[in-house]
Every structure is written in C-alpha cells, then in structure tokens.
Amino acid sequence: MNTRGSRKNTVGKGLFGVGLAVVGLLATSAGAEEGPRVDCVATRAGRRVVARSEALGLVAPELERLMRLGLAGRLEVELTLLRHRPWWFAERVETARLTLVLAYSAREQRWALDGHTLAAGPGVLELERVAWTLTEEPAGESPWSVEVSVRLQVVTPASLGRMARWLTQGEQTEEERSALTRGLLLSLAEDLTRGAQGRCTVTVP
C-alpha cells in the first residue's frame, strides 16, 4: 500500500477544500448584509473600573466555513479607558490588550474562545472582563468611557503557507512559485481580516 501517496492525496484534498472556501469568501464578502459590531458595559465603584464586552457578527458564514475546515482565528482586542474633558480632547487613562484564539473542534463538535466553550456558536463572542484600578477616585462630573476595538484574523500568512505552495506547485520555476505565493499570502491575509469598534459610557451604580 502506498502510504505516502495516500497521505499526499488526503492533504491535497484538505487544502483544496480550504482553497475553495477562500475563493467563496472573496466572492461573497462584498455582499455581506450586516457588518460586525461590538457591545460593551462599563461600571465604576470607587477607584475600580470594570468593562465587559462582546463582539457580534464578527465571523461571517464563509469565515466560519474556513474554520470548520481546521483554520484557527486570532482575535486581537484593545480596550481604552477615556476621560472626557470640556473643550479638550479625551484623555487616554488606561489601555488593555488581549490576544485570544477562536477555534472549532470537529472531533468535539464545539467552538471555543481561548479554550472556553461557546455554547451558542461563534455568532456572539463574549470577551474577557477587564478591570482597572485608578490611582485616585475621580472627582467632579467629568464623563468617562471605554472604547473597544476588535480585530479577527482567521488565516495568517503562516497558516496559508502550505495551501499556497500546493496551489503553485505547477509553476515552472522556483522564482515564479515564490512570487505567486507571496502575493497570494498577502492578499488573502488582508481579505480574511474583520474588525469592529464600540464605545460605552462608564456608569456608577
């Protein structure tokens, strides 16, 4: 039995499926009906500020299909605590950055965000709670807010490397193959990235 040939065919079929999904994504992304958004709630008690946020609609149907084929998503989250001042720019008081991994397990038939199961699937991504402790309790009535920025990259250049090499294996020269691979990686990595922003006012219960 030719095990090597069988393994090569299996890998080829898997990469071919990813390739078809990528093509489908690029063809349909422009027609998406509703873009992603971020919702958040922020509260302050004394010097402590707590922000809870979630990303909705970040995983488009074709991105979900790619991930079901085995590609993981990297979620970059940035939360900024702002203090607003009359007649002046808002002051950035604190910033927190998170990197989370969104993945689908075909064996377990479940979605997980950084290892935590998403019972409702990838449509609503509940992000980690962030807490800040201010140096002193705010005085006066100056409003505060939290700005949340989320960026999901489902396919990175590294994860696309094998697929690109497979798609270009028919090129005649190594130089042509490398040029096409680089171009494919850059364009796909850019097109397979989705982001959203949101802001909420800090309330005092």
Backbone as JSON, one array per atom type, in Angstrom:
{
  "sequence": "MNTRGSRKNTVGKGLFGVGLAVVGLLATSAGAEEGPRVDCVATRAGRRVVARSEALGLVAPELERLMRLGLAGRLEVELTLLRHRPWWFAERVETARLTLVLAYSAREQRWALDGHTLAAGPGVLELERVAWTLTEEPAGESPWSVEVSVRLQVVTPASLGRMARWLTQGEQTEEERSALTRGLLLSLAEDLTRGAQGRCTVTVP",
  "N": [[0.85, -1.2, 0.0], [0.56, 2.21, -0.85], [1.46, 4.37, 1.28], [2.54, 6.95, 1.48], [1.65, 8.2, -0.86], [-1.09, 8.11, -0.42], [-1.34, 9.72, 1.85], [-0.49, 12.15, 0.8], [-2.51, 12.64, -1.06], [-4.66, 12.96, 0.69], [-3.93, 15.28, 2.15], [-3.82, 17.03, 0.02], [-6.51, 17.09, -0.79], [-7.66, 18.24, 1.47], [-6.45, 20.79, 1.54], [-7.36, 21.69, -0.9], [-10.06, 21.95, -0.32], [-9.95, 24.05, 1.54], [-8.96, 26.01, -0.16], [-11.12, 26.34, -1.96], [-13.01, 27.34, -0.18], [-11.83, 29.77, 0.53], [-11.89, 31.11, -1.95], [-14.66, 31.29, -2.22], [-15.21, 32.97, -0.07], [-13.94, 35.39, -0.79], [-15.47, 36.02, -2.97], [-17.96, 36.51, -1.92], [-17.8, 38.29, 0.19], [-18.13, 41.0, -0.28], [-20.83, 41.25, -0.47], [-21.96, 41.07, 2.01], [-24.58, 41.32, 4.36], [-24.89, 42.51, 6.91], [-22.7, 44.24, 8.98], [-20.04, 43.53, 11.38], [-20.19, 44.17, 14.97], [-19.48, 45.76, 18.14], [-20.41, 45.43, 21.47], [-20.57, 46.9, 24.72], [-20.3, 47.15, 28.32], [-19.66, 49.22, 31.02], [-18.63, 49.87, 34.32], [-18.13, 51.78, 37.36], [-16.79, 51.62, 40.59], [-15.86, 53.35, 43.21], [-12.43, 53.5, 42.99], [-12.19, 51.54, 41.13], [-12.64, 50.29, 37.9], [-14.63, 48.42, 35.75], [-14.93, 46.59, 32.79], [-17.0, 45.01, 30.47], [-17.35, 43.21, 27.49], [-18.52, 42.29, 24.18], [-18.27, 40.73, 20.99], [-20.14, 40.84, 18.05], [-21.38, 39.12, 15.22], [-18.92, 38.87, 13.99], [-17.75, 36.7, 12.79], [-18.15, 35.81, 9.67], [-20.29, 33.87, 7.44], [-18.69, 32.47, 5.47], [-16.17, 32.67, 6.6], [-16.61, 31.17, 8.85], [-16.94, 28.7, 7.65], [-14.35, 28.23, 6.71], [-13.01, 27.96, 9.15], [-14.21, 25.71, 10.17], [-13.0, 23.89, 8.59], [-10.61, 23.63, 9.76], [-8.92, 25.82, 10.24], [-7.63, 28.22, 12.47], [-8.69, 31.15, 14.31], [-7.33, 34.33, 15.11], [-7.84, 36.59, 17.62], [-7.6, 39.91, 18.23], [-7.82, 42.19, 20.77], [-8.45, 45.41, 21.97], [-8.84, 47.57, 24.65], [-9.68, 50.75, 25.78], [-9.57, 53.12, 28.31], [-11.16, 56.13, 28.69], [-11.05, 59.56, 29.65], [-13.18, 62.21, 29.54], [-12.9, 65.65, 28.78], [-14.09, 68.98, 29.13], [-14.17, 71.02, 26.26], [-11.82, 69.99, 25.24], [-9.5, 67.42, 24.11], [-10.25, 63.92, 24.56], [-8.79, 62.15, 27.26], [-6.5, 59.49, 27.32], [-6.54, 57.15, 29.68], [-6.11, 54.49, 30.64], [-5.06, 51.4, 29.11], [-5.76, 48.22, 27.74], [-4.7, 45.18, 26.32], [-5.59, 42.27, 24.58], [-5.06, 38.95, 23.41], [-6.71, 36.47, 21.83], [-7.71, 33.11, 21.02], [-9.72, 31.74, 18.57], [-11.42, 28.85, 17.78], [-12.54, 25.85, 16.08], [-13.55, 22.63, 16.98], [-13.67, 19.75, 15.29], [-13.79, 17.14, 16.14], [-14.89, 17.27, 18.71], [-17.1, 18.69, 18.12], [-17.57, 21.46, 18.71], [-17.31, 25.01, 19.4], [-14.72, 27.15, 20.55], [-13.41, 29.77, 22.55], [-10.38, 30.8, 23.32], [-10.14, 28.38, 24.66], [-12.48, 28.22, 26.12], [-15.71, 27.0, 25.97], [-18.07, 27.92, 23.47], [-21.25, 28.02, 23.74], [-23.36, 28.94, 22.18], [-22.26, 29.1, 19.69], [-20.16, 30.8, 17.18], [-21.32, 33.26, 16.74], [-21.76, 35.19, 18.72], [-19.28, 36.56, 20.55], [-18.14, 36.43, 23.63], [-16.07, 38.46, 25.37], [-13.05, 38.64, 27.38], [-13.35, 39.86, 30.72], [-12.28, 43.07, 31.73], [-10.45, 44.87, 34.13], [-9.61, 47.87, 35.78], [-7.65, 49.7, 38.13], [-7.8, 52.82, 39.37], [-5.51, 55.52, 40.13], [-6.5, 57.38, 41.86], [-9.72, 58.22, 43.21], [-12.11, 59.45, 40.92], [-12.99, 62.89, 40.81], [-15.67, 65.26, 40.72], [-17.84, 65.74, 37.83], [-16.95, 64.81, 35.39], [-17.3, 63.01, 32.39], [-16.65, 59.53, 31.72], [-15.47, 56.97, 29.53], [-15.35, 53.79, 27.77], [-13.52, 52.51, 25.16], [-13.66, 50.05, 22.69], [-11.85, 47.94, 20.6], [-11.83, 45.48, 18.13], [-10.26, 42.88, 16.36], [-10.28, 40.36, 14.03], [-8.4, 37.82, 12.68], [-8.62, 35.3, 10.61], [-7.1, 33.66, 8.96], [-3.69, 33.43, 8.87], [-0.57, 34.53, 7.36], [1.28, 32.47, 7.89], [-0.32, 30.2, 8.36], [-1.41, 29.9, 5.89], [0.61, 29.1, 4.31], [1.16, 26.38, 3.51], [-1.05, 25.84, 1.88], [-0.71, 27.74, -0.16], [1.7, 26.9, -1.32], [0.89, 24.45, -2.3], [-1.06, 25.24, -4.17], [0.53, 26.48, -6.04], [2.24, 24.63, -7.09], [2.48, 23.82, -9.68], [3.91, 25.7, -11.09], [6.63, 26.73, -13.2], [9.19, 27.6, -12.42], [11.18, 28.13, -9.46], [11.37, 30.79, -8.68], [9.13, 32.03, -9.86], [7.19, 30.6, -8.51], [7.62, 31.39, -5.84], [7.09, 34.14, -5.96], [4.36, 34.21, -6.66], [3.31, 32.87, -4.48], [3.92, 34.63, -2.33], [2.4, 36.9, -3.06], [-0.17, 35.81, -3.0], [-0.43, 35.11, -0.3], [-0.3, 37.63, 1.0], [-2.51, 39.03, -0.06], [-4.69, 37.37, 0.62], [-4.47, 37.19, 3.42], [-5.07, 39.8, 4.11], [-7.69, 40.1, 3.12], [-9.06, 38.26, 4.66], [-9.52, 39.32, 7.14], [-11.38, 40.76, 9.72], [-12.96, 43.44, 11.45], [-14.14, 45.46, 14.24], [-15.55, 48.2, 16.11], [-16.45, 49.69, 19.24], [-18.13, 51.67, 21.77], [-18.71, 52.6, 25.16], [-20.36, 54.27, 27.86], [-18.99, 54.92, 31.05], [-20.59, 53.93, 33.91], [-21.87, 54.72, 37.2], [-23.04, 52.71, 39.61]],
  "CA": [[0.0, 0.0, 0.0], [1.37, 3.42, -0.96], [1.03, 5.26, 2.36], [2.93, 8.32, 1.18], [0.74, 8.73, -1.87], [-2.4, 8.29, 0.2], [-1.27, 10.88, 2.72], [-0.4, 13.33, -0.06], [-3.84, 12.89, -1.61], [-5.51, 13.46, 1.76], [-3.55, 16.66, 2.39], [-4.23, 17.81, -1.15], [-7.96, 17.3, -0.76], [-7.96, 19.19, 2.54], [-6.05, 22.11, 1.09], [-8.26, 22.08, -1.98], [-11.29, 22.41, 0.32], [-9.67, 25.37, 2.07], [-8.86, 26.91, -1.3], [-12.48, 26.64, -2.44], [-13.67, 28.19, 0.81], [-11.25, 31.1, 0.39], [-12.45, 31.7, -3.15], [-16.05, 31.63, -1.91], [-15.22, 34.12, 0.82], [-13.59, 36.59, -1.54], [-16.54, 36.32, -3.91], [-19.21, 36.89, -1.25], [-17.6, 39.22, 1.3], [-18.64, 42.32, -0.63], [-22.28, 41.26, -0.39], [-22.42, 40.81, 3.38], [-25.72, 42.17, 4.65], [-24.74, 43.25, 8.16], [-21.34, 44.2, 9.45], [-19.84, 43.18, 12.79], [-20.25, 45.28, 15.92], [-19.01, 45.47, 19.49], [-21.21, 45.98, 22.57], [-19.84, 46.85, 25.99], [-20.88, 47.73, 29.53], [-18.57, 49.58, 31.93], [-19.09, 50.44, 35.59], [-17.07, 52.2, 38.28], [-17.08, 51.63, 42.03], [-14.67, 53.92, 43.82], [-11.32, 53.62, 42.04], [-12.16, 50.36, 40.27], [-13.46, 50.33, 36.69], [-14.75, 47.09, 35.15], [-15.54, 46.64, 31.45], [-17.38, 43.73, 29.85], [-17.67, 43.48, 26.09], [-18.73, 41.14, 23.32], [-18.26, 41.01, 19.55], [-21.25, 40.17, 17.39], [-21.32, 39.07, 13.76], [-17.54, 39.0, 13.51], [-17.43, 35.53, 11.97], [-19.06, 35.69, 8.53], [-20.53, 32.46, 7.09], [-17.57, 31.84, 4.78], [-15.09, 32.53, 7.57], [-16.98, 30.01, 9.68], [-16.66, 27.5, 6.87], [-12.9, 28.03, 6.75], [-12.6, 27.49, 10.47], [-14.67, 24.33, 10.31], [-12.04, 23.07, 7.87], [-9.43, 23.44, 10.6], [-8.11, 27.01, 10.42], [-7.97, 28.94, 13.7], [-8.74, 32.61, 14.22], [-6.64, 35.08, 16.16], [-8.66, 37.74, 17.97], [-6.85, 40.95, 18.91], [-8.77, 43.08, 21.43], [-7.85, 46.55, 22.68], [-9.8, 48.37, 25.42], [-9.07, 52.0, 26.23], [-10.37, 53.9, 29.25], [-11.03, 57.54, 28.33], [-11.67, 60.59, 30.49], [-13.56, 63.32, 28.67], [-12.75, 66.96, 29.4], [-14.78, 70.01, 28.35], [-13.39, 71.83, 25.33], [-10.48, 69.43, 25.04], [-9.51, 66.03, 23.67], [-10.37, 62.9, 25.6], [-7.5, 61.66, 27.76], [-6.36, 58.04, 27.46], [-6.08, 56.9, 31.05], [-5.61, 53.11, 30.73], [-5.25, 50.58, 27.92], [-5.52, 46.78, 27.92], [-4.67, 44.44, 25.06], [-5.78, 40.83, 24.73], [-4.97, 38.11, 22.22], [-7.49, 35.26, 22.08], [-7.76, 32.16, 19.9], [-11.04, 31.2, 18.27], [-11.22, 27.62, 17.01], [-13.62, 24.87, 16.05], [-13.09, 21.25, 17.11], [-14.57, 18.83, 14.57], [-13.92, 15.91, 16.93], [-15.8, 17.52, 19.83], [-18.27, 19.41, 17.6], [-17.81, 22.65, 19.52], [-16.5, 26.2, 19.23], [-14.1, 27.59, 21.8], [-12.65, 31.02, 22.54], [-9.32, 30.63, 24.3], [-10.39, 27.16, 25.42], [-13.79, 28.25, 26.77], [-16.74, 26.61, 25.0], [-19.11, 28.88, 23.07], [-22.45, 27.19, 23.6], [-24.22, 29.48, 21.11], [-21.51, 29.2, 18.45], [-19.27, 31.95, 17.03], [-22.04, 34.49, 16.42], [-21.55, 36.14, 19.82], [-18.02, 36.25, 21.23], [-18.04, 37.14, 24.91], [-14.65, 38.7, 25.59], [-12.63, 38.63, 28.78], [-13.6, 41.06, 31.5], [-11.08, 43.85, 32.02], [-10.61, 45.75, 35.3], [-8.54, 48.81, 36.06], [-7.7, 50.4, 39.41], [-7.29, 54.17, 39.18], [-4.63, 55.98, 41.2], [-7.36, 58.08, 42.82], [-11.13, 58.23, 42.81], [-12.42, 60.65, 40.15], [-13.79, 63.93, 41.45], [-16.43, 66.03, 39.75], [-18.8, 65.06, 36.97], [-16.38, 64.56, 34.06], [-17.7, 61.68, 31.91], [-15.64, 58.55, 31.34], [-15.99, 55.96, 28.6], [-14.43, 52.72, 27.37], [-13.52, 52.25, 23.72], [-13.24, 48.67, 22.43], [-11.52, 47.64, 19.21], [-11.65, 44.04, 17.95], [-9.78, 42.51, 15.03], [-10.19, 38.91, 13.87], [-7.69, 37.33, 11.5], [-8.88, 33.87, 10.58], [-5.99, 32.99, 8.29], [-2.45, 34.19, 8.89], [0.35, 34.08, 6.31], [1.9, 31.18, 8.24], [-1.26, 29.09, 8.18], [-1.72, 29.77, 4.46], [1.81, 28.71, 3.58], [1.03, 25.08, 2.86], [-2.02, 25.93, 0.8], [-0.13, 28.5, -1.26], [2.68, 26.05, -2.0], [0.16, 23.43, -3.05], [-1.71, 25.87, -5.31], [1.51, 26.94, -7.03], [3.22, 23.58, -7.36], [2.61, 23.61, -11.12], [4.73, 26.73, -11.72], [7.82, 26.14, -13.82], [10.42, 27.95, -11.73], [11.06, 28.45, -8.04], [11.17, 32.23, -8.57], [7.72, 32.28, -10.16], [6.41, 29.99, -7.45], [7.76, 32.21, -4.65], [6.41, 35.42, -6.19], [2.92, 33.98, -6.6], [2.99, 32.51, -3.1], [3.93, 35.84, -1.51], [1.25, 37.71, -3.42], [-1.38, 35.14, -2.53], [-0.48, 35.21, 1.15], [-0.59, 38.99, 1.41], [-3.88, 39.42, -0.41], [-5.66, 36.58, 1.38], [-4.41, 37.57, 4.83], [-5.77, 41.07, 4.24], [-9.12, 39.92, 2.87], [-9.66, 37.4, 5.66], [-9.48, 40.02, 8.41], [-12.57, 41.56, 10.0], [-12.83, 44.17, 12.7], [-15.27, 46.29, 14.67], [-15.28, 49.06, 17.25], [-17.61, 50.1, 20.02], [-17.81, 52.52, 22.92], [-19.78, 52.68, 26.15], [-20.13, 55.22, 28.95], [-18.77, 54.32, 32.37], [-21.65, 54.33, 34.83], [-21.64, 54.47, 38.63], [-24.28, 52.15, 40.15]],
  "C": [[0.88, 1.25, 0.0], [0.9, 4.45, 0.06], [1.35, 6.71, 2.06], [2.0, 8.96, 0.18], [-0.63, 9.0, -1.3], [-2.42, 9.52, 1.08], [-1.23, 12.16, 1.9], [-1.76, 13.67, -0.65], [-4.78, 13.47, -0.56], [-5.23, 14.92, 2.05], [-4.0, 17.54, 1.25], [-5.7, 18.11, -1.14], [-8.34, 18.32, 0.32], [-7.62, 20.61, 2.14], [-6.93, 22.61, -0.03], [-9.57, 22.6, -1.41], [-11.11, 23.8, 0.91], [-9.6, 26.39, 0.95], [-10.22, 27.31, -1.83], [-13.2, 27.56, -1.47], [-13.15, 29.62, 0.74], [-11.81, 31.81, -0.82], [-13.89, 32.13, -2.91], [-16.14, 32.85, -1.03], [-14.95, 35.4, 0.06], [-14.71, 36.99, -2.48], [-17.78, 36.86, -3.22], [-19.04, 37.96, -0.18], [-18.17, 40.59, 1.0], [-20.15, 42.39, -0.47], [-22.81, 40.98, 0.99], [-23.5, 41.81, 3.76], [-25.49, 43.04, 5.89], [-23.32, 43.1, 8.67], [-21.24, 43.85, 10.91], [-19.96, 44.41, 13.69], [-19.75, 44.81, 17.28], [-19.94, 46.16, 20.48], [-20.4, 45.92, 23.85], [-20.64, 47.52, 27.09], [-19.72, 48.0, 30.48], [-19.15, 50.26, 33.17], [-17.89, 50.84, 36.44], [-17.59, 52.18, 39.7], [-15.83, 52.12, 42.74], [-13.58, 54.12, 42.77], [-11.29, 52.49, 41.02], [-13.15, 50.5, 39.11], [-13.45, 48.95, 36.05], [-15.49, 47.22, 33.82], [-15.79, 45.22, 30.95], [-17.81, 44.02, 28.42], [-17.87, 42.18, 25.33], [-18.75, 41.61, 21.87], [-19.35, 40.18, 18.88], [-21.09, 40.24, 15.87], [-19.93, 39.18, 13.19], [-17.16, 37.86, 12.58], [-18.49, 35.39, 10.88], [-19.22, 34.22, 8.16], [-19.35, 31.78, 6.4], [-16.35, 31.71, 5.68], [-15.36, 31.34, 8.49], [-16.68, 28.72, 8.94], [-15.17, 27.2, 6.86], [-12.46, 27.44, 8.08], [-13.07, 26.07, 10.73], [-13.76, 23.36, 9.55], [-10.72, 22.93, 8.63], [-8.56, 24.66, 10.81], [-8.57, 27.77, 11.66], [-7.98, 30.44, 13.46], [-8.03, 33.25, 15.4], [-7.41, 36.38, 16.4], [-7.81, 38.72, 18.79], [-7.86, 41.96, 19.47], [-8.0, 44.19, 22.15], [-8.96, 47.35, 23.35], [-9.08, 49.59, 25.97], [-10.04, 52.75, 27.13], [-10.1, 55.38, 28.98], [-11.7, 58.44, 29.36], [-11.93, 61.81, 29.61], [-13.49, 64.64, 29.44], [-13.42, 68.01, 28.53], [-13.79, 70.81, 27.49], [-11.99, 71.29, 25.1], [-10.62, 67.98, 24.59], [-9.67, 65.09, 24.85], [-8.99, 62.37, 25.98], [-7.53, 60.13, 27.88], [-5.74, 57.74, 28.82], [-5.46, 55.51, 31.19], [-5.88, 52.39, 29.41], [-4.94, 49.12, 28.26], [-5.6, 46.1, 26.57], [-4.74, 42.95, 25.33], [-5.59, 40.15, 23.39], [-5.64, 36.78, 22.55], [-7.51, 34.4, 20.83], [-9.17, 31.6, 19.77], [-10.87, 29.99, 17.37], [-12.44, 26.72, 17.09], [-13.01, 23.47, 16.11], [-14.09, 20.33, 16.41], [-14.8, 17.56, 15.39], [-14.94, 16.1, 18.05], [-17.06, 18.28, 19.4], [-18.58, 20.64, 18.45], [-16.85, 23.77, 19.13], [-15.93, 26.6, 20.58], [-13.33, 28.88, 21.57], [-11.65, 30.95, 23.68], [-9.59, 29.45, 25.22], [-11.74, 27.1, 26.09], [-14.88, 27.99, 25.72], [-17.74, 27.73, 24.75], [-20.37, 28.09, 22.77], [-23.33, 27.64, 22.44], [-23.49, 29.61, 19.78], [-20.73, 30.5, 18.36], [-19.99, 33.26, 16.75], [-21.85, 35.59, 17.45], [-20.3, 35.72, 20.58], [-17.93, 37.08, 22.5], [-16.57, 37.24, 25.28], [-14.33, 38.72, 27.08], [-12.96, 39.95, 29.46], [-12.28, 41.75, 31.81], [-11.37, 44.79, 33.18], [-9.38, 46.63, 35.46], [-8.74, 49.4, 37.45], [-7.03, 51.76, 39.23], [-6.41, 54.58, 40.36], [-5.41, 56.73, 42.27], [-8.79, 58.1, 42.31], [-11.45, 59.53, 42.08], [-13.29, 61.61, 40.94], [-14.53, 64.7, 40.37], [-17.3, 65.14, 38.87], [-18.25, 64.78, 35.58], [-16.75, 63.15, 33.6], [-16.5, 60.83, 31.53], [-16.29, 57.57, 30.36], [-14.92, 54.92, 28.32], [-14.61, 52.49, 25.87], [-12.95, 50.86, 23.47], [-13.01, 48.48, 20.93], [-11.2, 46.15, 19.1], [-11.23, 43.76, 16.52], [-9.59, 41.0, 14.97], [-9.47, 38.58, 12.58], [-7.79, 35.81, 11.51], [-7.72, 33.11, 9.96], [-4.78, 33.9, 8.32], [-1.56, 33.72, 7.74], [0.98, 32.72, 6.61], [0.95, 30.02, 7.98], [-1.64, 28.88, 6.73], [-0.53, 29.24, 3.66], [1.67, 27.4, 2.83], [0.07, 25.13, 1.69], [-1.44, 26.65, -0.41], [0.88, 27.66, -2.03], [1.99, 24.99, -2.84], [-0.48, 24.03, -4.3], [-0.73, 26.26, -6.4], [2.5, 25.86, -7.42], [3.4, 23.32, -8.86], [3.46, 24.65, -11.81], [6.07, 26.12, -12.18], [9.1, 26.43, -13.04], [10.14, 28.27, -10.27], [10.79, 29.93, -7.84], [9.72, 32.6, -8.82], [6.84, 31.77, -9.03], [6.44, 30.87, -6.19], [7.02, 33.53, -4.79], [4.9, 35.26, -6.06], [2.49, 33.64, -5.18], [2.92, 33.75, -2.22], [2.71, 36.71, -1.79], [-0.04, 37.13, -2.9], [-1.53, 35.29, -1.02], [-0.9, 36.6, 1.6], [-2.03, 39.37, 1.13], [-4.91, 38.65, 0.41], [-5.66, 36.96, 2.85], [-5.14, 38.88, 5.07], [-7.27, 40.9, 4.1], [-9.8, 39.09, 3.95], [-9.57, 38.0, 7.06], [-10.73, 40.88, 8.57], [-12.4, 42.24, 11.35], [-14.07, 44.98, 13.01], [-14.84, 47.1, 15.88], [-16.57, 49.4, 17.97], [-17.17, 50.95, 21.19], [-19.0, 52.54, 23.86], [-19.38, 53.65, 27.25], [-19.95, 54.46, 30.26], [-19.84, 54.85, 33.32], [-21.26, 54.0, 36.27], [-22.95, 53.98, 39.23], [-24.77, 52.92, 41.39]]
}
